[in-house]
């Protein structure tokens, strides 16, 4: 059975991973990949991303991947590992780990919140100056999460394809007063960061208001 709250032993393992893989990020293949996605070293530091060059025991299956921790005000509660070499299995995580909202740190104070599909789009939106959270995949939205956004001004950034538009409409359906900003056809937030820069993403949200 999955749980939304990691056990103390799981938290200790996650903290150990976080420290180990964050230390391996600088000048690694993951840092080159990161910058190719239009993301900065400052953003990497803010999100404490890492690289699995020398895996901890039990993590060999994640070797060569970018490590993205799920950070909360109380610490790290999960971690996902992204391929940087074109592997068809782009994302991996621990067996049984629950799907969580990414970057919930912003929800402590933010009244204006952007919701994206996926971690990389969320990180891109934050780099563009927005308070953003990410939902880990179009099929993983939970209706009960709508309550988290009660009395917040919510904008969903929709990827420019049918699944992305369907995801955005599903999310906004349960959020009063929410709005959707659609990316151009075939684009997502990160690709628009690369193409048009941070200001384009920021203004797309501001102008939608």
N, C-alpha and C positions, 0 to 999 in steps of 0.2 A: 504494500500500500504506500502511495506517495504521501508526502507531507509538505505543507507550505512553510513550516518552521523547522529548519535543520536542528538535529540533536547537537548537544555540546561537542561530542566527538567529531561530528561532521563539520561543525564550525571550525574546530581546531585544524582539521585537515585542509579546509578551504583557505584559512589564513596562511597556513604553511605553503600551500600552492601559490597563493597570491604573491607572497614575498619572493618565493623562488623564481617564478616565471617573470615577474616584473623586473627582477634583476637581470634577466637574460635578454630583455627586449632591445636595449640600446645596441645599435650597429648590427642587428640580426637581420636575416631575411624578412622577418615580420615587420621590422621598422621600415625597410625599403617598400614592402607591399603597402603598408599603412600610408606612407607619403604618396604612393602612386594613386591612392584613393582620394587625394586632396586633403588628407587629415594631417594635423600638425603634431610636433613633439609635445607641445603644451597640452593639446587635447589628450594625447596618449597618457601623459602624466596625470591629468585630471581624472581619467577613467581607470587608471592603474592597469592598463593592458600589459600583457606579457607575451613571451615566446617560449614554447616548449622545445628547447634545444637539448637540454639534459633532463629527461623526465624523472620525476620522483617515482619511487616504487609503486607499481600498479598503473602508471600513467603512460606506458610506452605507446599505447594506441593513439595518443595525442601528439606524438613526436612530430616536430616540424610545423605545428599549427600555432596560430595566433590565439592567445588566451584572453577571454573577455570576462571579467568578474561582474557579478550582479551585486552592486554595492547599495547598502541601505544605511540609514542613520545609525544603526546598531552594528554595522559591520558587513562582511561579505556573506551572502546566503546562497550563492550558486555560482557556477562557472560554465561557460560554453567555449568551444574550441573550433576555430574556423580554419578551413584549408586555405592556403595561400598559393597553391600550385596547380589549380584547375581540377582537383579531385572532385569527382561527381558527388561524393558524400561531403557536401560543403560544411555542414555543421555537425558537431558531436557533443555529447554531454554524458554525464554519469547515468547509468541505467537506473531508472526509477526516480530521477530528479524531476520535480514538478515544474510545469510551465509557470513562470512568474513574470510580473511586469518589470521591465528593465528600467533602471535609473529612478527608482522611487524616492531617492533623496530629494528631488525637486518638489515632491508633494508636501513636504513639511510646511513650506511657506508660499508656494506659487499659487496665485489665483487664476492666472492665464497659463494654460497648459496645452502643449502640442502633443498629439498622439501619432506615432508612426508605426509602420509595420517593420519590425526587425531592429536589431541592435545597431547596425551600421547607419541606418537612416536616422535613428535617434541621436547617435553621436554626431552625425553631420548637422542635424538641426541645432544641437547645443552649441557646436562650434560657430554656427551662424548667429548666435546670440539669443536663442529661444530656450524656454523652459520646456523640455521634452521628455517623454517616456516612450518606451518601445514595447510593442506586443510581439512575442516571439513566433511569428508566422500567422498567415491569414486565417487559418482554421483554429487558432488557439485563443480567440477572444472569449471571455466568460461573461455572461449577462450580468452576473452579480458584481462585476468590476465597475459597472456604471455608477454604483453608489459612491465609489471613491472620488468621482468627478462632480458630485453634487455641489451646486453653487460655485462652480468654477467656469471660467470662459474657455471652452474647449474648441480646438481646431484639429481636425484629422488631416494629415498630409497623405493623400492617396497615391499609390504607385500608378503609373500610366498604363495599366492593362486591366483586363476584365476581373481577375482575382483581386487585384488591388482596389478597384472601385467597389467590388462587392464587400470586401473587408471594411472599407471606410463607411459604407452605408449600414452595415451590420453594427458597427461601433456607435455611430451617431444616432441610430434608432432609439437607443435607450438613454440618451443624454440631452436633456432639455436645453434648447438654445445653441447647441453645437453646430459647427459648420465644417464643410469639407473644402480643402484646396486640392485640386487635381494636378498632378504632375503631367507634363506633356506625354503624348503617346510613346510608350516604350521606355520611359524614364522613371527614375526614382529619386529620392531626396539626395542620395549620395552622388548619383550621376549628374544631377543638376548642380551640386556643389562643384564638381569637377569642371562642368561645362560653363557655368555662369557665375560661380563664386558665392560667397556667403551672403552678400547683400541681396542677391536675387531671391534666395530662400527666405530671408528675413522679411523682405518687402512683400513677397507673395502672401505671407500670413498677415502682415499689417494691413495691406490693401483689402484683404478679404473682410476685414472688420468694418 
